[in-house]
């Protein structure tokens, strides 16, 4: 299977964070998120990074997100926790090489994802509590590097280009 077949069969569309996605599930079970406000207890998306859209740009969510690897090439995950610690993980199928089939990104952690080789990587993300656009924040390279100057090289490399900033998000 190739990236174009996956995009077509899974009905994916471009994602503002980079790559392609489609919401595949939103729980009918609702959680109270404030007076008169509710959200799904969980939601899930398909997420595809490709050789022509290889980066999921720096962003953070307030919800926890579990990432599940399906197929394709491995993905590099970069996380910065609220205290500024940088972590690197590889999501992929080569367990003997230390890759992980699933990865939890706790709410409040900055994350960026990168396809460094191959045509595509397909994964799913389960978000709990369910995704809410108001809980997601895209980073600019300048703002994130100002908070974490010791990581400015990786921040700059995986930051959303200024020409793409401000686009809406669904997840």
N, C-alpha and C positions, 0 to 999 in steps of 0.2 A: 504494500500500500504506500502511496506517496502523499505529500502534504495537501495537494489539490483535491484528492479523493477524500481525505479526512475532512477538509473544510466543507466540501459539498455534502457528504453523507451525515456529518454531525451538525450541519447548518450553522457553522461558525461565522462570526463577523469580527471585524477588527476591534481590538480592545484598546482603550485609551492608555493603558499601562504598557502596551506593546503586545505583539502576538495576536491571537484570535481566541474567541470564547463563545459560549452559549450557556445561559442558565439552564440547568437540567432538572432542578428540583427546588421547590420552596415549600417548607412544611406548612400544613394547614393549622398545626398547633401554634398558637400565638403567645408571645411573651409581652408583658407590659413593659414599655420603654419610657414611661412617664405618663402624666395625666392625659388620657385620651389618645395615647400613642401606643401602637403595638407593632411587633415585627415577628417574622417567622422564627420559630425555635431553632431552625437550621435551614441553610440553603446550600446549593452545590452548583458548580460549573464544570464544564469541560474547558481546558485551557491548552492552547497549542502555541509553542514557539517554533519558528521556522527560520531557515537560513536567510530569508529576506526580511524577517522581523524577529531577530534573535534575542532581544532584551526585554525583560519585564522590568520597567524602570522603578527606581526607589519610591516606595510608598509605605504607608502603615495603615493598619486597620485596628479598630478597638476590639473586635472579636478575635477569638482564636481561630486559626485556619489550619486544617490538616490537608496536606498535599499528598496525593497518591499517584505514583508513576504507573503509566500504562504501557507505552511502547516508544520506540525511536531511540535517539541518542540521549546521553546523560545531560543533566542540567546542573550548572553551578548555582548554588543559593548563597547569597551573602546577607547576613543579618547583623543589625546593630541594635543591641538591647538599650533600654532607657538609660543605663549607666555609661553607655558608650563603648561597650565591648563588642568588637567585630568577630563574627564567627563565619566559617565557611563549611558548607555541606555539599555533597554531590548526590543528587537524586537520579537513580538509574537502576538497571537490573543486574549489574555486576557486583553482587554482594561480596565476593572474594576480594574485590578491589576496594572495599570499604564504602561502596555506594549504598544508599538507602532506598527502600521501596516506598516509604512514607516519611514525611517530615512535618512536625508540628511547628508552626510559627505562632508564638503567643501574641495575643493582642498587645498593642503598644510598641512592638518591635518594628523597626524599619527593615524592609526586605527589598532585594533586587534579585532577579533571576537571569541567567545567561546560558544560551545554547552556544557552546564553544566549538562544536564540530557536528557534522551530519546535516541532514535535510530538515529534520523536525524532532520534537519531543512532545508527546501527548500525556497530559495528566488530568486529574480531577482535583478540585478543591472543595472541601466541606467546611462551611463557615458556621460557627456557633457562638453566640446567637446569630441568626441569619443576617446576611449582608444588608446593610443600610448605607446608602451613598453618603449620608452625613457623617458616618463613622470612618470614612476613608480619606486619607490625606496624601496627595502627591507631593514629592519633595522637589525643590529646585536645588541644583548643585551648590549654589552660593549659600542658601540657608542651612542645608544639611552639613556642609563643610565648616560653616561658622560654628555649629554646635559640636562637631567632631573633627577638628582640624587634623588630627593624626591619621585620619582615614581619607584625606582629600583626594588621593589618586584613584582609589576604587569608587569613591562617590562621584567624581567627575566622569569617569568612564561609563558608569551605569545610570547616569541622570538623564531624565527626559529632556530632549532638545527644546530650547525655548520656543521654537516654532510650533510645537505640539502641546504646550502647556495650556491648561484651562478647558480641555475637552471634557464632556460629561462622561459619566461612568455608570454602568449597570453590572451587577454581579449577583 
